[in-house]
């Protein structure tokens, strides 16, 4: 009897964790859980590949400085999305129903979330499989070993999805265990690098004096770094929705969760690639550093932290797409999308990782800023489930994505973000004056488009900061434009914190404010 009751409680907990409904104030946990989830999410080999790309394009010291700048800049916009999630208690797949409408949310937005998360899942399956085979001295690039490689991929793709079925709490626990373990393994890899270079002093000198093999501009490097984090500008709310406070939780979770681990992971890629001249970290650890099977197996296991996050978010996106409400339905949705991600791994997704990251920056940045403007400036923080399609939001997003794709100058993420934000806000004002509809707030229908002091700070500070980052490359060369872009990011962050610092979460389903915990 007790076992039955325990299983019922556990089943109910999983169903609540996977649900699309609001997480009320009394069920919130701690911001450290969201931070732990994304710390584990950042602990992955594809991010090391990006660090390796920086090492091949920039001088050693420059690569580290640019990495830290780009990484910090990216968290500014993660903070905004984290705050919306904490304020409403809702995941990204559902948040978009307010600004974009249920049809757009359940089709286009959910599809983009699936595209991104299945892409991440597939890339990590590929890396984990190659690490596993390397541990047993099997060359995964040899055509004769393709079927072995494929079988290992399928096995990993199906096994690593299991923790995602258990919900956010188990994901956080896994991250807290695996992050220190794998960092120790990578620290040992760095030790072997310096050992091979004759010690720390001679090794550091060799790193500093090394020349990039494929030079790239600082602006291009920052674009690549933003692409790695742009998905968080929409999906961080999947985890921050359990935060008990908007501030400082929405700043602490992304900055503490992402920056320390990412600094280490990007740094590992920079160091290993600088000394070897290749981006294939698995090959470096196996062939050049001669690290044992245990170390490579740890790298394989490390992929679990990101894979379960991707699988979890895939399940939420499919649940939103097909209006799946049962725990069993969400479970099969998560398994199904993870299987598709595994198929992507079999097609060689790692060969187009750069293109994949750039597309994420273009696609997700405009959605994130539209959600923020809709939530803070238009709805005054009240989430509403709108049916149909909000053509203003959809057209603003399409124009912004097209502009970022075809304008060759600048940061594609900032281009799409600023254009989408300004078009959406102005478009909603015009709609309210010309032809009000269900997407028009009641106050606006009466001609009362009033901005509070907080609204003005958000509008001119947040959007103004984004505009500065967007326009800088058009008027200044690199690296001056990169410095200005960072200043724009700082303005955005400060303005956002000031505009929301007094807010408490909206924890009730009726949109009534609850006291912060």
Residue, then its C-alpha position, 0 to 999 in steps of 0.5 A: x500500500x505504501x509503495x503504491x502511494x509513493x508511486x502515485x506521489x512520484x507520478x504526480x510530481x513528474x506530471x506537475x514538473x512536465x506540465x505547461x500550467x503555471x508553477x504557483x508561488x508555494x511550489x517554487x524551489x530555489x534559483x540554484x536549481x535553474x543555475x545548476x541545470x544550465x551549468x550542466x547544459x553548458x558542460x558539453x563538447x560542442x561548446x568546446x568545439x566553439x572554443x577551439x574555433x576561437x583558438x584557430x581564429x584569434x591569438x590566445x589572449x585575445x580568444x580568452x578576452x573575447x570569450x569572456x566578453x561574449x559570454x557575459x554579454x549573452x547572459x544579459x538577454x538570458x536574464x530578461x527571459x529568465x525574469x519573464x519565466x519567474x514572473x509568470x511561472x510558465x515555460x517558453x512554449x506557453x509564454x509565446x501564446x500570449x504575444x504570438x497567439x496559440x496557432x503560431x505558438x503551437x506551430x512555428x514557435x514549437x517547431x523552432x524549439x524542436x529544431x533547436x533542441x533536437x539539433x542540440x540533442x543530435x550533436x551531443x549524441x554524435x559526440x558521446x558516441x565518438x567518445x565512447x568508441x575512442x575509449x575502446x580504440x575504435x575509429x568512428x571515421x572509418x566507413x567499416x565501423x559505421x554500423x558500430x557507430x550507428x548502434x552506439x548512437x541509437x543506444x545513447x540516444x535512447x538511454x540518455x533521454x530517461x532522466x528527462x522523463x523524471x523532470x527538472x529536479x532530477x536534471x538539477x541533481x545530475x548536473x550537480x554531480x557530473x559538473x565537478x566530475x567532468x571538470x576534473x577530467x578536463x583539468x587533467x587534460x590541461x595538465x597533460x597539455x602543459x606537461x607535453x609542452x615542458x611545464x607551465x612556464x614554457x607551455x604558457x609561453x608557447x600558447x601566447x606566442x602561437x599564431x591563429x591558423x584561420x584568422x577571424x574578426x572579433x565581431x565574428x567571434x562574438x556572433x558565434x558566441x551569441x549563437x551558442x547562448x541565443x536559445x536561452x533567450x527563449x527557453x531559460x524560462x522553462x527552468x526559471x519558472x520555478x524561481x521564487x523571486x524575479x530579482x535577484x534570481x533572474x540575474x543570479x541563475x544565468x550569470x552564476x549558472x552559465x559563466x563559470x562553467x562556460x569559461x572553463x569549457x570554452x577555455x579548454x577548447x582554446x587551450x587544447x586547439x591552440x596546441x594541436x591545431x585541430x577542433x576535434x577535441x575527442x581526437x586530441x584527448x585520445x591520440x595526442x594526450x593519450x588519455x585513458x578510457x575512463x577519461x573518455x567515458x567521463x566525456x561521454x557521460x558529460x553529454x547527458x547534462x545537456x541532452x536531458x535538458x534538450x529532451x525535456x524542452x522538446x517534450x514541453x514544445x511538443x506538448x504545446x504543439x499538440x495540446x498534450x496534457x497527460x503525463x504519459x503523453x508528454x513522456x512519449x513526446x519526449x521519447x519521440x523527439x529524442x529519437x528524431x534527434x538521434x536520427x540527426x546525429x546519424x546524418x552528421x549534424x556536427x559538420x554544420x554546427x557553425x551554421x546551426x548556431x548562427x541560425x539559432x541566433x537569428x531565429x530566437x533573438x526576435x522571439x525573446x525580445x517580442x515576449x519581453x516587450x509584450x509582457x512588460x510594456x503591453x500586457x503590464x505583466x499579465x499573461x493571457x492565452x490568446x487563440x489564433x495568430x497575432x500577425x503583428x508579432x509574426x510579421x515583425x519576427x519574419x522581417x527581423x529574421x530576413x534582415x539579419x540573414x541578408x544584412x552581412x554587417x554586424x551582429x545578426x542576433x542584435x539585428x534581428x532583436x532590435x528590428x523585431x522589438x521596434x516593429x512589434x511595439x510600433x505595430x501593436x500601437x498602430x493596431x490599437x488605433x486603427x483596428x483593435x482586436x483581442x490582442x489589444x489590451x483593454x486600456x489601449x482600446x480606450x486610447x490610453x497608451x500610458x507608460x509608467x516610469x518603469x515602462x519608460x525605463x524598460x522601453x528606452x533603456x532596454x531597447x536603447x541598449x539593444x539599439x546601441x549594440x545593433x548599430x555599432x558595427x555600421x558606424x565603427x570598425x572592429x574592435x571599437x564596435x565590439x566595445x560599444x556593443x558591450x556598453x549597449x549590453x550593460x545599459x540594457x541590463x542596468x535598465x532592465x534591473x531597475x525597471x523590474x526590481x520592485x516586482x513580485x511574482x505572479x504566481x496564481x492562475x488568475x494572474x493575481x500577484x503573490x508575495x515574493x518568497 
